[in-house]
Amino acid sequence: MKKEVVIFGIDIFAKKNIYQLECLNKNDYKLVVFSNDLKSKNYIDLPNEHYYLEATFFKRVKQIYNYLLNNKNKIHHVEIYPGGRFAPIYLMLSLFFKLKVIVVERGDLLYWNEYNFFYKKWLFIVYKLSNLVWYREPYMKNILDKIGVKNKIFLHNCIKKQREINIKLKNRDIDFLWVNRFIKERKIEWVIEVAKKYPNNRFVLVGMLQNAKNKDIIFNQERLKKLKLKNIEIYEFQDPMRFYKRAKFFILPSDIVFLNNALLEAMSYGIVPLISDVQNSKDIIDDGIDGFIFEHIKEGFEKVIQRALKLTEEEYILMSQNVKNKVKKNFSFDVWCKKYIKMIKELNNV
């Protein structure tokens, strides 16, 4: 009988989460996901399962309680995404049935200083009472240390090797590609200012959100909508694969770089990355060999654009191949999967 891994609290189990599903299936586990978005089921195949969460408090408690009661002997562990206010309930129900719990921290800690006192205490309970906190970006460690979380492990994102595609440089008609939300930590204002100085180069920005709620995202999106620059094209958030096949450089001027999922995807297609010199950037690329690292200021970003544009075709092709090799060696699915399975097997020792 396959042991189950049950996920609670994830807003949507999306395409980028499929690696976890494939890794578990490959190692004889079954994945069960409870989410509040029906789109999740599009990425979950049998024998794995997806359940749509009940909307009201008491119905949801009953739903989770009954599932855990009826399946507790099959469950290897529970994984809780702590961003929602229901996370402590998932935790308490899991602990009630004596199940092991991993809290999966994928980015909400970025806003820790903006949370109110009560919400911090709410999250504190989840982190402290879980068996293990799995964090995906290095900056999270300092916050978790400050909170007092001892049982934690760093396991970054990964990417599968893309089918080898012979993309000729002449067919890469997008000079600089952005694929991310327009949050304040990512310096979209630098991109706008620099693009004004390079009217003959094409900048494509993918990441516009419908019904955005974050005030910084709303502000930046409104600013972008008012742009009248012919060399900047703006697209809504979507599957970016068609853009990856046409782009030369991936731009990520950001306070936090390691390990952005879109960055990994772009690198797997041989797109040369231009990234800010911030925490752990040098663990991703070697400057001038498989990408460029620039001083994390607007002037630094402009200088790296100049460096990129000076590459000869021969230099670019070599760097592009180095990028793909780096992903395969350090950030591949196979490498990640072994680390993930090792982590969950060691839960019994926590």
LOLUMTOR-726267 format. One record per residue: residue in one letter; x, y, z of N, C-alpha, C in turn. Coordinates in steps of 0.1 Angstrom, whole numbers, padded with zeros to 4 digits, always signed. Example, Ala and Ser with C-alpha at 12.3 -4.5 7.8 and 13.67 -1.06 7.14 Angstrom:
A+0132-0057+0078+0123-0045+0078+0132-0033+0078/S+0128-0022+0071+0137-0011+0071+0129+0000+0079/
This chain:
M+0008-0012+0000+0000+0000+0000+0009+0013+0000/K+0006+0022-0009+0014+0034-0010+0010+0043+0002/K+0021+0049+0008+0019+0059+0018+0015+0072+0012/E+0006+0080+0019+0001+0092+0014+0009+0104+0020/V+0011+0114+0011+0016+0127+0015+0004+0137+0013/V-0001+0143+0023-0013+0152+0022-0009+0166+0023/I-0013+0174+0014-0010+0189+0014-0023+0197+0018/F-0021+0206+0027-0032+0215+0032-0026+0229+0030/G-0036+0238+0027-0032+0253+0027-0026+0258+0015/I-0024+0251+0004-0019+0256-0008-0030+0262-0016/D-0028+0274-0021-0039+0281-0028-0042+0274-0041/I-0032+0270-0049-0034+0262-0061-0022+0253-0063/F-0025+0241-0066-0014+0231-0070-0012+0233-0085/A-0002+0241-0088+0000+0245-0102+0010+0237-0109/K+0013+0241-0121+0022+0234-0130+0036+0233-0124/K+0041+0243-0117+0054+0243-0111+0055+0233-0099/N+0043+0228-0094+0043+0219-0083+0043+0204-0088/I+0042+0202-0101+0042+0189-0106+0054+0181-0103/Y+0066+0187-0101+0078+0180-0098+0077+0172-0085/Q+0070+0178-0075+0068+0171-0063+0059+0159-0065/L+0049+0160-0072+0040+0149-0075+0048+0138-0082/E+0055+0141-0092+0063+0131-0100+0073+0124-0091/C+0080+0132-0083+0090+0126-0074+0084+0116-0064/L+0072+0120-0059+0065+0111-0049+0061+0098-0056/N+0055+0100-0068+0050+0088-0075+0061+0079-0079/K+0073+0085-0083+0084+0077-0087+0090+0069-0075/N+0087+0074-0063+0092+0067-0051+0082+0060-0043/D+0071+0057-0050+0060+0048-0044+0052+0055-0033/Y+0050+0068-0034+0041+0076-0025+0029+0080-0033/K+0018+0084-0026+0006+0089-0033+0004+0103-0027/L+0001+0113-0036-0001+0127-0032-0016+0130-0031/V-0020+0136-0020-0034+0140-0018-0033+0155-0015/V-0041+0163-0023-0040+0178-0022-0054+0183-0019/F-0055+0192-0009-0067+0199-0005-0064+0214-0009/S-0071+0219-0018-0069+0233-0022-0083+0240-0024/N-0082+0253-0025-0095+0261-0027-0096+0266-0041/D-0089+0260-0050-0090+0264-0064-0092+0251-0073/L-0102+0251-0081-0105+0239-0089-0095+0236-0100/K-0087+0247-0103-0077+0245-0114-0067+0235-0109/S-0065+0233-0096-0055+0224-0091-0056+0210-0097/K-0069+0205-0099-0071+0192-0104-0065+0190-0118/N-0063+0200-0125-0057+0199-0139-0043+0194-0139/Y-0037+0195-0127-0023+0191-0127-0021+0178-0118/I-0031+0172-0114-0031+0161-0105-0037+0149-0112/D-0029+0139-0115-0034+0127-0121-0036+0115-0112/L-0044+0106-0115-0046+0094-0107-0033+0086-0108/P-0030+0079-0097-0038+0076-0085-0037+0087-0074/N-0032+0098-0077-0032+0109-0068-0046+0116-0067/E-0048+0124-0057-0062+0129-0055-0062+0144-0052/H-0072+0150-0056-0075+0165-0053-0088+0166-0047/Y-0089+0174-0036-0102+0177-0030-0103+0192-0029/Y-0115+0197-0032-0118+0211-0031-0123+0214-0017/L-0117+0223-0011-0120+0226+0003-0133+0233+0005/E-0140+0229+0016-0153+0235+0020-0150+0250+0023/A-0160+0258+0020-0158+0272+0022-0160+0277+0036/T-0169+0271+0043-0172+0276+0057-0164+0269+0067/F-0161+0276+0079-0152+0271+0089-0156+0257+0094/F-0168+0255+0098-0172+0242+0104-0172+0231+0094/K-0177+0234+0082-0177+0223+0072-0163+0219+0068/R-0154+0229+0068-0140+0225+0064-0134+0217+0075/V-0136+0221+0088-0130+0213+0099-0135+0199+0099/K-0148+0197+0096-0154+0184+0095-0148+0176+0083/Q-0146+0183+0072-0140+0176+0060-0126+0171+0063/I-0118+0179+0069-0104+0176+0072-0104+0165+0083/Y-0112+0167+0093-0112+0157+0104-0116+0143+0099/N-0126+0143+0091-0131+0130+0086-0121+0123+0077/Y-0114+0131+0069-0104+0125+0060-0092+0120+0068/L-0087+0127+0078-0076+0122+0086-0080+0110+0094/L-0093+0110+0099-0097+0099+0107-0098+0086+0099/N-0103+0087+0087-0105+0075+0078-0092+0071+0071/N-0081+0080+0071-0070+0076+0063-0057+0077+0071/K-0057+0079+0084-0045+0082+0092-0035+0071+0091/N-0039+0058+0090-0030+0047+0089-0022+0047+0076/K-0027+0054+0066-0021+0054+0052-0012+0066+0051/I-0013+0076+0059-0006+0089+0057+0008+0088+0063/H+0018+0091+0054+0032+0092+0059+0034+0105+0066/H+0029+0116+0060+0030+0129+0067+0021+0139+0060/V+0020+0151+0067+0011+0162+0062+0021+0173+0059/E+0018+0180+0048+0025+0193+0045+0016+0204+0045/I+0019+0215+0053+0010+0226+0055+0017+0239+0049/Y+0010+0246+0041+0014+0259+0036+0008+0269+0045/P+0017+0277+0052+0012+0285+0064+0006+0299+0060/G+0005+0302+0048+0000+0316+0044-0014+0319+0048/G-0023+0309+0048-0037+0311+0052-0039+0311+0067/R-0050+0317+0071-0053+0318+0085-0058+0304+0090/F-0061+0295+0082-0066+0282+0086-0054+0272+0090/A-0042+0277+0087-0030+0268+0089-0030+0262+0103/P-0032+0269+0114-0031+0263+0127-0042+0252+0129/I-0053+0254+0123-0064+0243+0124-0059+0230+0117/Y-0053+0232+0105-0047+0220+0098-0037+0213+0108/L-0029+0222+0114-0018+0217+0123-0024+0209+0134/M-0034+0215+0141-0039+0209+0153-0046+0196+0150/L-0053+0195+0139-0060+0183+0135-0050+0172+0131/S-0039+0176+0125-0029+0166+0121-0022+0161+0134/L-0019+0170+0143-0012+0165+0156-0022+0157+0164/F-0035+0160+0164-0045+0152+0171-0044+0137+0167/F-0042+0135+0154-0041+0121+0149-0027+0116+0149/K-0018+0123+0156-0004+0119+0158+0004+0117+0144/L+0001+0126+0135+0007+0126+0122+0019+0136+0122/K+0030+0132+0114+0041+0141+0113+0037+0152+0103/V+0043+0164+0107+0039+0176+0099+0051+0184+0094/I+0052+0187+0081+0062+0196+0076+0054+0209+0072/V+0060+0220+0076+0055+0233+0072+0063+0237+0060/V+0056+0241+0049+0063+0244+0037+0063+0259+0035/E+0074+0266+0037+0075+0280+0036+0080+0284+0022/R+0072+0290+0014+0076+0293+0000+0077+0308-0003/G+0074+0317+0007+0075+0331+0004+0068+0340+0013/D+0059+0336+0021+0051+0345+0030+0060+0352+0040/L+0071+0346+0044+0080+0352+0053+0086+0365+0048/L+0085+0367+0035+0090+0380+0029+0083+0392+0035/Y+0071+0390+0040+0063+0401+0045+0061+0400+0060/W+0071+0393+0067+0070+0391+0081+0069+0404+0089/N+0077+0414+0086+0077+0426+0093+0064+0434+0091/E+0056+0431+0081+0044+0438+0079+0032+0432+0086/Y+0033+0420+0091+0022+0413+0097+0020+0419+0111/N+0007+0419+0115+0004+0424+0128+0008+0414+0139/F+0007+0418+0152+0012+0410+0163+0005+0397+0164/F-0009+0397+0162-0017+0385+0163-0014+0375+0152/Y-0012+0380+0140-0009+0371+0129+0005+0364+0130/K+0014+0372+0135+0027+0366+0138+0027+0355+0148/K+0019+0357+0159+0017+0347+0169+0010+0335+0163/W+0001+0337+0154-0006+0327+0147+0003+0318+0139/L+0012+0324+0132+0022+0317+0124+0033+0310+0133/F+0036+0317+0144+0046+0312+0153+0042+0298+0158/I+0029+0297+0161+0024+0284+0166+0026+0273+0156/V+0023+0276+0143+0025+0267+0132+0039+0262+0130/Y+0048+0272+0130+0063+0269+0129+0068+0261+0140/K+0065+0265+0153+0070+0259+0164+0065+0244+0167/L+0053+0242+0164+0047+0229+0168+0048+0218+0157/S+0052+0223+0145+0054+0213+0134+0067+0205+0136/N+0069+0194+0130+0081+0186+0131+0092+0191+0123/L+0089+0198+0112+0100+0203+0104+0095+0215+0095/V+0103+0225+0093+0100+0236+0084+0109+0235+0072/W+0103+0234+0061+0110+0233+0048+0110+0247+0042/Y+0121+0253+0041+0121+0267+0034+0129+0266+0021/R+0125+0275+0012+0131+0273-0002+0140+0284-0006/E+0141+0295+0002+0150+0306-0001+0159+0310+0011/P+0172+0313+0008+0181+0315+0019+0177+0326+0029/Y+0171+0337+0024+0167+0348+0033+0158+0344+0044/M+0150+0333+0042+0141+0328+0052+0147+0323+0065/K+0160+0318+0064+0167+0313+0075+0168+0323+0086/N+0172+0335+0083+0174+0345+0094+0161+0348+0101/I+0150+0348+0094+0137+0351+0101+0133+0339+0109/L+0135+0327+0104+0131+0315+0112+0140+0313+0124/D+0153+0317+0123+0162+0317+0134+0157+0327+0145/K+0152+0339+0140+0148+0349+0149+0135+0345+0157/I+0126+0337+0149+0114+0332+0155+0117+0322+0166/G+0128+0314+0163+0132+0304+0172+0129+0290+0167/V+0128+0289+0154+0125+0276+0148+0138+0268+0147/K+0139+0256+0153+0151+0248+0153+0151+0238+0142/N+0140+0231+0141+0140+0220+0131+0136+0225+0117/K+0145+0228+0109+0143+0234+0096+0153+0228+0086/I+0149+0229+0073+0158+0224+0063+0156+0232+0050/F+0167+0235+0043+0167+0243+0031+0167+0233+0019/L+0157+0235+0011+0156+0227-0001+0150+0236-0012/H+0158+0240-0022+0154+0250-0032+0145+0244-0043/N+0141+0253-0052+0133+0248-0063+0141+0241-0073/C+0135+0234-0083+0142+0227-0093+0135+0228-0106/I+0141+0223-0116+0135+0223-0130+0139+0211-0137/K+0130+0206-0146+0133+0194-0154+0140+0199-0166/K+0149+0191-0171+0156+0194-0184+0146+0195-0195/Q+0147+0206-0203+0138+0208-0214+0143+0199-0226/R+0133+0195-0234+0136+0188-0246+0146+0197-0254/E+0157+0191-0259+0167+0198-0266+0161+0205-0278/I+0161+0218-0278+0156+0226-0290+0167+0234-0296/N+0169+0233-0308+0179+0241-0315+0173+0254-0319/I+0174+0264-0309+0169+0277-0311+0180+0286-0317/K+0179+0290-0329+0189+0299-0335+0188+0313-0329/L+0200+0319-0327+0200+0332-0321+0192+0342-0329/K+0192+0341-0343+0184+0350-0351+0169+0349-0349/N+0164+0338-0343+0150+0336-0340+0146+0341-0326/R+0156+0345-0319+0154+0351-0305+0152+0366-0307/D+0139+0369-0309+0136+0383-0312+0132+0392-0300/I+0133+0386-0288+0131+0393-0276+0144+0395-0269/D+0148+0408-0268+0162+0410-0262+0162+0408-0247/F+0152+0413-0240+0152+0412-0225+0138+0408-0220/L+0138+0397-0213+0125+0392-0209+0123+0392-0193/W+0112+0397-0189+0108+0397-0175+0096+0387-0173/V+0097+0377-0164+0086+0369-0161+0084+0368-0146/N+0076+0377-0140+0074+0377-0126+0063+0387-0123/R+0058+0386-0110+0049+0396-0106+0056+0410-0104/F+0049+0420-0103+0055+0434-0102+0055+0438-0088/I+0061+0430-0079+0061+0434-0065+0073+0444-0062/K+0072+0451-0051+0082+0462-0048+0096+0457-0047/E+0098+0444-0043+0111+0438-0042+0118+0437-0055/R+0110+0436-0066+0116+0435-0079+0115+0449-0086/K+0126+0453-0091+0128+0467-0094+0123+0470-0109/I+0110+0470-0111+0105+0472-0124+0107+0486-0129/E+0109+0496-0119+0111+0510-0122+0125+0511-0129/W+0135+0503-0125+0148+0503-0132+0146+0499-0146/V+0138+0489-0149+0136+0483-0162+0130+0494-0171/I+0120+0501-0166+0114+0512-0174+0124+0523-0177/E+0132+0527-0167+0141+0538-0170+0152+0534-0180/V+0157+0522-0178+0167+0517-0188+0162+0515-0202/A+0150+0510-0203+0144+0507-0216+0142+0520-0224/K+0140+0531-0217+0139+0544-0224+0152+0548-0231/K+0163+0543-0226+0176+0546-0232+0180+0537-0243/Y+0172+0526-0245+0175+0516-0255+0163+0513-0264/P+0158+0524-0271+0146+0523-0279+0146+0512-0290/N+0158+0508-0294+0160+0498-0305+0160+0484-0300/N+0159+0482-0286+0159+0468-0281+0146+0465-0275/R+0141+0453-0276+0128+0449-0273+0128+0443-0258/F+0119+0449-0250+0117+0444-0236+0103+0438-0235/V+0102+0426-0231+0089+0420-0229+0087+0416-0214/L+0076+0421-0209+0073+0419-0195+0060+0411-0193/V+0062+0399-0187+0051+0390-0185+0048+0389-0170/G+0036+0392-0166+0033+0391-0152+0021+0400-0147/M+0014+0406-0156+0003+0414-0152-0008+0406-0146/L-0013+0409-0134-0023+0402-0127-0037+0408-0127/Q-0047+0401-0130-0061+0406-0129-0065+0405-0114/N-0072+0416-0110-0077+0416-0096-0066+0415-0086/A-0055+0422-0089-0044+0422-0079-0049+0429-0066/K-0044+0424-0055-0048+0430-0042-0036+0437-0035/N-0024+0433-0038-0012+0439-0032-0011+0453-0037/K-0010+0463-0028-0009+0477-0032+0003+0480-0040/D+0014+0474-0038+0026+0477-0046+0024+0471-0060/I+0018+0460-0061+0016+0454-0074+0006+0463-0082/I-0005+0467-0075-0014+0476-0082-0008+0489-0087/F+0000+0495-0078+0007+0507-0082+0016+0505-0094/N+0024+0494-0094+0033+0492-0105+0026+0488-0118/Q+0015+0481-0117+0007+0477-0129+0001+0490-0135/E-0004+0499-0127-0010+0511-0132+0001+0519-0139/R+0012+0520-0133+0023+0527-0140+0027+0521-0153/L+0027+0508-0154+0030+0501-0167+0020+0504-0177/K+0007+0504-0173-0004+0506-0182-0003+0520-0189/K+0003+0529-0182+0004+0543-0187+0016+0545-0196/L+0024+0535-0197+0036+0536-0205+0033+0538-0220/K+0041+0546-0227+0039+0548-0241+0051+0544-0249/L+0059+0536-0243+0072+0531-0250+0069+0520-0260/K+0074+0522-0272+0072+0512-0282+0080+0500-0281/N+0091+0501-0273+0100+0489-0272+0097+0481-0259/I+0086+0484-0252+0082+0476-0240+0068+0470-0243/E+0067+0457-0243+0054+0450-0244+0051+0443-0231/I+0038+0445-0227+0034+0440-0214+0023+0429-0216/Y+0024+0418-0209+0015+0407-0211+0010+0403-0197/E-0002+0397-0197-0008+0392-0184+0000+0379-0181/F-0001+0376-0168+0005+0363-0163-0001+0352-0171/Q+0008+0343-0176+0004+0332-0184+0015+0322-0185/D+0013+0311-0191+0024+0301-0193+0034+0308-0202/P+0047+0309-0197+0057+0318-0204+0065+0310-0214/M+0062+0297-0217+0071+0289-0225+0073+0295-0239/R+0063+0301-0245+0064+0307-0258+0074+0319-0258/F+0075+0325-0247+0084+0337-0246+0098+0331-0244/Y+0100+0321-0236+0113+0315-0234+0120+0311-0246/K+0112+0306-0256+0118+0302-0269+0123+0313-0277/R+0120+0325-0274+0123+0337-0282+0132+0347-0275/A+0136+0345-0263+0143+0355-0255+0158+0352-0255/K+0166+0363-0255+0180+0362-0254+0184+0363-0239/F+0179+0373-0232+0183+0375-0218+0171+0376-0209/F+0173+0370-0197+0162+0370-0186+0167+0380-0176/I+0159+0390-0173+0163+0401-0163+0156+0399-0150/L+0164+0400-0139+0158+0399-0126+0166+0408-0116/P+0162+0421-0117+0167+0431-0108+0158+0430-0095/S+0163+0424-0085+0155+0421-0073+0163+0420-0060/D+0156+0423-0049+0162+0422-0036+0164+0408-0033/I+0156+0399-0038+0157+0384-0036+0158+0377-0049/V+0168+0369-0051+0170+0362-0064+0169+0347-0063/F+0174+0341-0052+0176+0327-0051+0163+0321-0045/L+0158+0310-0052+0159+0306-0065+0146+0308-0072/N+0144+0319-0078+0132+0322-0085+0128+0312-0096/N+0116+0307-0095+0112+0296-0104+0112+0300-0119/A+0108+0312-0122+0108+0317-0136+0123+0318-0141/L+0132+0322-0132+0146+0322-0135+0151+0308-0139/L+0148+0298-0131+0152+0285-0134+0147+0280-0147/E+0134+0283-0150+0128+0279-0162+0135+0285-0174/A+0137+0298-0173+0144+0305-0184+0158+0299-0186/M+0165+0297-0176+0179+0291-0177+0179+0278-0184/S+0168+0270-0181+0167+0256-0187+0166+0257-0202/Y+0161+0269-0207+0160+0271-0222+0172+0278-0227/G+0182+0279-0219+0195+0286-0224+0194+0301-0225/I+0184+0307-0218+0184+0321-0218+0194+0326-0208/V+0202+0336-0212+0213+0341-0203+0207+0350-0193/P+0209+0347-0180+0203+0356-0169+0211+0368-0166/L+0204+0379-0162+0211+0391-0157+0204+0393-0143/I+0212+0390-0132+0206+0390-0119+0213+0400-0109/S+0206+0405-0099+0212+0414-0089+0222+0406-0081/D+0232+0414-0076+0242+0408-0067+0236+0409-0053/V+0228+0400-0049+0222+0399-0036+0225+0385-0030/Q+0219+0382-0018+0222+0370-0011+0221+0358-0020/N+0232+0350-0021+0233+0337-0028+0233+0338-0043/S+0233+0350-0049+0233+0351-0063+0245+0343-0070/K+0256+0344-0063+0268+0337-0068+0267+0322-0067/D+0257+0317-0060+0254+0302-0060+0246+0298-0072/I+0241+0307-0079+0233+0304-0091+0241+0305-0104/I+0248+0316-0106+0256+0317-0118+0270+0322-0115/D+0279+0320-0124+0292+0325-0124+0293+0337-0134/D+0295+0349-0129+0295+0361-0137+0304+0360-0149/G+0298+0362-0161+0306+0362-0173+0307+0349-0179/I+0303+0338-0172+0305+0325-0177+0291+0319-0181/D+0281+0319-0172+0268+0314-0175+0257+0324-0172/G+0261+0337-0172+0252+0348-0169+0259+0360-0164/F+0252+0370-0160+0258+0382-0155+0252+0386-0141/I+0261+0390-0132+0256+0395-0119+0260+0410-0119/F+0250+0418-0115+0253+0432-0115+0251+0439-0101/E+0257+0450-0099+0256+0457-0086+0241+0461-0085/H+0235+0459-0073+0221+0460-0071+0217+0475-0069/I+0219+0482-0080+0215+0496-0081+0211+0498-0095/K+0203+0509-0098+0199+0511-0111+0210+0513-0121/E+0221+0520-0117+0232+0521-0125+0239+0508-0128/G+0239+0499-0119+0244+0486-0121+0236+0478-0131/F+0223+0480-0130+0214+0473-0140+0217+0478-0154/E+0219+0491-0155+0221+0497-0169+0235+0492-0174/K+0245+0491-0166+0258+0486-0170+0257+0472-0175/V+0249+0464-0168+0249+0450-0172+0241+0448-0186/I+0232+0457-0188+0225+0457-0201+0235+0460-0212/Q+0244+0469-0209+0254+0473-0219+0264+0461-0221/R+0267+0454-0210+0276+0442-0212+0269+0431-0220/A+0257+0429-0218+0249+0419-0225+0249+0422-0240/L+0246+0434-0243+0245+0438-0257+0258+0438-0265/K+0269+0437-0258+0282+0437-0264+0287+0423-0268/L+0279+0413-0263+0283+0399-0266+0283+0396-0281/T+0293+0389-0286+0292+0385-0300+0283+0372-0300/E+0279+0368-0312+0271+0356-0313+0278+0344-0308/E+0290+0343-0311+0298+0331-0306+0299+0331-0290/E+0301+0343-0285+0301+0344-0270+0288+0341-0264/Y+0277+0346-0270+0264+0343-0265+0260+0328-0265/I+0263+0322-0276+0260+0307-0278+0267+0299-0267/L+0280+0302-0265+0288+0295-0254+0282+0297-0241/M+0278+0310-0238+0272+0313-0225+0258+0306-0223/S+0251+0306-0234+0238+0299-0233+0239+0284-0230/Q+0249+0278-0236+0251+0263-0234+0256+0261-0219/N+0264+0271-0214+0269+0270-0200+0257+0271-0191/V+0247+0279-0194+0235+0281-0186+0228+0268-0184/K+0225+0261-0196+0218+0248-0196+0226+0238-0188/N+0239+0238-0189+0247+0228-0182+0246+0231-0167/K+0246+0243-0163+0245+0247-0149+0232+0242-0142/V+0221+0243-0149+0208+0239-0145+0208+0224-0143/K+0213+0217-0153+0214+0202-0153+0222+0197-0141/K+0233+0203-0138+0242+0199-0128+0237+0202-0114/N+0232+0214-0112+0229+0219-0098+0215+0220-0094/F+0206+0222-0104+0192+0224-0101+0182+0215-0108/S+0186+0204-0112+0178+0194-0119+0168+0187-0110/F+0157+0182-0117+0147+0175-0110+0153+0163-0102/D+0162+0155-0109+0168+0143-0103+0175+0146-0090/V+0183+0157-0091+0191+0161-0079+0181+0165-0067/W+0171+0173-0071+0161+0178-0061+0153+0166-0055/C+0149+0157-0063+0140+0146-0059+0147+0137-0048/K+0160+0135-0051+0168+0127-0041+0168+0134-0027/K+0170+0147-0027+0170+0155-0015+0157+0155-0008/Y+0146+0156-0016+0133+0157-0010+0129+0143-0004/I+0131+0132-0011+0128+0119-0005+0137+0117+0008/K+0149+0121+0008+0158+0119+0019+0152+0127+0031/M+0147+0139+0028+0141+0148+0039+0129+0141+0045/I+0120+0136+0037+0107+0130+0043+0110+0117+0050/K+0120+0109+0045+0123+0097+0052+0129+0099+0065/E+0136+0110+0067+0143+0114+0079+0133+0120+0089/L+0120+0122+0085+0110+0127+0094+0109+0118+0107/N+0111+0106+0105+0109+0096+0117+0119+0099+0128/N+0130+0106+0124+0140+0109+0134+0139+0123+0141/V+0128+0130+0136+0126+0144+0141+0116+0143+0153/
